[in-house]
Amino acid sequence: MECNVGMKEQKLRILAGLTLLGLGAYYNTKAIAMVGLVPIVTAMLRWCPVNQALGYNGCADEGIEAYT
């Protein structure tokens, strides 16, 4: 699996996933919480099957300045 989730996208995915997990916990809805796990897992792996199907690669634009 080649990296196709960039650092900025990774941070947004984690934020969105945690938000959905929080909403699922607040409203006591397991379905929303389970949906929240998907962006967290794809952010941790830095690979997304939807990005690959669309041909999008967020890692291609990253350079040294992304890590400084």
C-alpha distances in whole Angstrom, upper triangle without the diagonal:
4,7,9,11,14,16,19,17,16,19,21,18,19,23,23,21,24,27,26,26,29,31,30,32,35,35,34,32,29,28,27,26,23,22,22,19,17,16,17,14,12,13,13,9,9,7,9,10,13,12,10,13,15,14,14,12,14,13,14,18,17,20,22,24,21,21,25
4,6,9,11,14,17,15,14,18,19,18,19,22,23,22,24,27,26,27,30,31,31,33,36,36,36,34,31,29,28,27,25,23,23,21,18,17,17,15,12,13,13,10,8,7,10,11,13,11,9,13,14,12,12,9,11,9,11,14,14,16,18,21,18,19,22
4,6,8,10,13,12,11,15,16,15,16,19,20,19,22,24,24,25,27,29,29,31,33,34,34,32,30,28,27,25,23,22,21,19,16,15,15,13,10,10,11,8,5,5,8,11,13,10,10,13,14,12,11,8,8,6,9,12,11,14,16,18,15,15,19
4,6,10,12,10,10,14,14,13,15,18,18,18,21,23,23,24,26,28,28,30,32,33,33,31,29,27,25,24,23,20,20,18,15,13,15,13,10,10,12,10,6,5,7,9,10,7,7,11,11,9,7,4,5,5,8,10,11,14,17,18,15,16,20
4,7,8,6,6,10,10,9,12,14,14,15,17,19,19,21,23,24,25,27,29,30,30,28,26,25,23,22,21,18,17,16,13,11,12,11,8,7,9,9,5,6,7,10,11,8,10,13,12,12,9,7,5,6,9,10,10,14,16,16,13,15,18
4,6,5,6,9,10,10,12,14,15,16,18,20,21,22,24,26,26,28,30,31,32,30,29,27,25,24,23,21,19,18,16,13,14,14,11,9,11,11,7,9,11,14,14,11,13,16,15,14,10,8,4,5,8,8,7,10,13,13,9,11,15
4,5,5,6,9,10,11,12,14,15,17,18,20,21,23,24,26,27,29,30,31,30,28,27,25,23,23,21,19,18,17,13,13,14,12,9,11,12,8,11,13,17,17,14,16,19,19,17,14,11,8,8,11,10,8,11,12,11,8,9,12
4,5,5,6,9,10,11,12,14,16,17,19,20,21,23,24,26,27,29,30,28,28,26,23,23,23,20,18,18,17,13,13,15,13,10,13,14,11,13,14,18,17,14,17,20,18,18,14,12,9,10,13,11,10,13,14,12,9,11,13
4,5,5,6,9,10,10,12,14,15,16,18,20,21,22,24,25,27,28,26,25,23,21,20,20,17,15,15,14,10,11,13,10,8,11,12,9,11,11,14,13,11,14,17,15,15,12,11,8,10,12,12,11,15,17,16,12,14,17
4,5,5,6,9,10,10,12,14,15,16,18,20,21,22,24,26,26,25,23,22,20,18,18,16,14,13,12,9,8,10,8,5,8,9,7,10,10,14,14,12,15,18,17,17,14,12,9,10,14,14,12,15,17,16,12,13,16
4,5,5,6,9,10,11,12,14,15,16,18,20,21,22,24,25,24,23,22,20,18,19,17,14,14,14,10,9,12,11,7,10,12,10,13,14,18,17,16,19,21,20,20,17,16,12,13,17,16,14,17,18,16,13,13,16
4,5,5,6,8,10,10,12,14,15,16,18,20,21,22,24,22,22,21,17,17,17,15,12,13,13,9,10,12,11,9,12,14,12,14,14,17,16,15,18,20,19,20,16,15,13,14,18,17,16,19,20,19,15,17,19
4,5,5,6,9,10,11,12,14,15,16,18,20,21,22,20,19,18,15,14,14,12,9,10,9,5,6,9,8,6,9,11,10,12,11,14,13,13,16,18,17,18,15,15,13,14,18,18,17,20,22,21,17,18,21
4,5,5,6,8,10,10,12,14,15,16,18,20,20,19,18,18,15,13,14,12,9,9,10,6,5,9,9,6,8,11,11,13,13,17,16,16,19,21,21,22,19,18,15,16,20,20,19,21,22,21,18,18,20
4,5,5,6,9,10,10,12,14,15,16,18,19,19,18,18,15,13,15,13,10,11,12,9,8,12,12,10,12,15,14,16,16,19,19,18,21,23,23,24,21,20,17,19,22,21,20,23,24,22,19,19,21
4,6,5,6,9,10,11,12,14,15,16,18,16,16,15,12,11,12,10,7,10,10,7,8,12,12,10,13,16,15,16,15,18,16,17,20,21,21,22,19,20,17,19,23,22,22,25,26,25,21,22,24
4,5,5,6,9,10,10,12,14,15,16,14,13,13,10,8,9,8,4,6,7,5,5,9,10,9,11,14,14,15,14,17,16,17,20,21,21,23,20,20,18,20,24,24,23,26,27,26,22,23,25
4,5,5,6,9,10,10,12,14,15,14,14,14,11,9,11,10,7,8,10,9,8,11,13,12,13,16,16,18,17,20,20,21,23,25,25,26,24,23,21,22,26,26,25,27,28,27,23,23,25
4,5,5,6,9,10,10,12,14,13,14,13,10,9,12,11,7,10,12,11,10,14,15,14,16,19,19,20,19,22,21,21,25,26,25,27,24,24,22,24,27,27,26,29,30,28,25,25,27
4,5,5,6,9,10,10,12,10,10,10,6,6,8,7,5,8,10,10,10,13,14,14,16,19,19,20,18,20,19,21,24,24,24,26,24,25,23,25,28,28,27,31,32,31,27,28,30
4,5,5,6,9,10,10,9,9,10,7,4,7,8,5,7,10,11,10,13,15,15,16,18,19,20,19,21,21,22,25,26,26,28,26,26,25,26,30,30,29,32,33,32,28,28,30
4,5,5,6,9,9,10,11,12,9,7,11,11,9,11,14,14,13,16,18,17,18,21,22,23,22,25,24,25,28,29,29,31,29,29,27,28,32,31,30,33,34,32,29,29,31
4,5,5,6,8,8,10,10,7,7,11,11,9,12,15,15,15,18,19,19,21,23,24,25,23,25,24,25,28,29,29,31,29,29,28,30,33,33,32,35,36,35,31,32,33
4,6,5,5,5,6,7,5,5,8,9,8,11,13,14,14,17,19,19,20,23,24,24,23,24,24,25,28,29,29,31,29,30,29,30,34,34,33,36,37,36,33,33,35
4,6,5,7,8,10,9,7,11,12,11,13,16,17,16,18,21,21,21,24,25,26,25,27,27,28,31,32,32,34,32,32,31,32,36,36,35,38,38,37,34,34,36
4,6,8,10,12,10,10,14,15,13,16,18,19,18,21,23,23,24,27,28,29,27,29,29,30,33,34,34,36,34,34,32,34,38,37,36,39,40,38,35,35,37
4,5,9,10,9,10,13,14,13,16,19,20,20,22,24,24,26,28,29,30,28,29,28,30,33,33,33,36,34,35,33,35,39,38,38,41,42,40,37,37,39
4,6,9,9,9,12,13,13,15,18,20,19,21,24,24,25,27,29,29,28,29,28,31,33,33,34,36,35,35,34,36,39,39,39,42,43,41,38,38,40
4,6,6,7,9,10,11,13,16,17,18,19,22,23,24,26,27,27,25,26,25,28,30,30,31,33,32,33,32,34,37,37,37,40,41,40,37,37,40
4,6,5,6,9,10,11,13,16,16,17,19,21,21,23,25,25,23,23,23,26,28,28,29,32,30,31,30,32,35,36,36,39,40,39,36,36,38
4,5,5,6,9,10,12,14,15,16,18,20,21,22,23,23,20,21,20,23,25,25,26,29,28,29,28,30,33,34,34,37,39,38,35,35,38
4,5,5,6,9,11,12,13,15,16,18,19,21,22,22,19,20,20,22,24,24,25,28,26,27,26,28,31,32,32,35,37,36,32,33,35
4,5,5,7,9,11,11,13,15,16,17,19,20,21,19,20,20,22,25,25,26,28,27,27,26,28,31,31,31,34,35,34,31,31,33
4,5,5,7,10,10,11,13,15,16,17,19,18,17,18,18,20,22,22,24,26,25,25,25,26,30,31,30,33,35,34,31,31,34
4,5,6,8,9,11,12,14,15,16,17,17,14,15,15,17,20,20,21,23,22,23,22,24,27,28,28,31,33,32,29,29,32
4,6,6,7,9,11,11,13,15,16,16,14,16,16,18,20,21,22,24,22,22,21,23,26,26,26,29,30,30,26,27,29
4,6,5,6,9,10,11,12,14,14,13,15,15,17,19,20,21,23,21,21,20,22,25,26,25,28,30,29,26,26,29
4,5,5,6,9,10,11,12,11,10,11,12,13,15,16,18,19,18,18,18,19,22,24,23,27,28,28,24,25,28
4,6,5,6,9,10,10,10,9,11,11,12,15,16,17,18,16,16,15,17,20,21,20,23,25,25,21,22,25
4,6,5,6,9,10,11,11,14,14,15,17,19,20,21,19,18,16,17,21,21,20,23,24,24,20,21,24
4,5,5,6,8,9,9,12,13,14,15,18,19,20,18,17,16,17,20,22,21,24,25,25,21,21,25
4,5,5,6,6,6,9,10,10,12,14,15,16,14,13,13,14,17,18,18,21,23,23,19,20,23
4,5,5,7,8,12,13,12,14,17,17,17,15,13,12,12,16,17,16,19,20,20,16,17,20
4,5,8,10,13,15,15,16,19,20,20,18,16,14,14,18,19,17,19,20,21,17,17,20
4,5,8,11,13,13,13,16,18,17,16,14,13,13,16,18,17,19,20,21,18,18,21
4,7,10,12,10,11,15,15,15,13,10,9,9,12,14,13,16,17,18,15,15,19
4,7,9,8,8,11,13,12,11,9,10,10,13,15,15,18,20,21,18,19,22
4,5,5,6,9,10,11,10,9,10,12,14,16,17,20,22,23,20,21,25
4,5,5,6,9,10,10,11,13,14,16,19,19,23,25,26,23,25,28
4,5,5,6,8,9,11,12,15,16,18,19,23,26,26,23,25,29
4,6,5,6,5,7,9,11,12,14,16,19,23,23,20,22,25
4,5,5,6,7,10,12,13,15,17,20,23,24,22,24,27
4,5,8,10,13,15,16,18,20,24,27,28,25,27,30
4,5,9,12,14,14,16,19,22,26,26,24,26,29
4,7,10,12,11,14,16,20,23,24,22,24,27
4,6,9,9,11,13,17,20,21,18,21,24
4,5,6,8,10,13,17,18,15,18,21
4,6,6,7,11,14,15,12,15,18
4,6,5,9,12,13,10,12,16
4,6,8,12,13,12,14,17
4,7,10,11,9,13,15
4,7,8,6,9,11
4,5,6,8,10
4,5,6,7
4,5,5
4,6
4
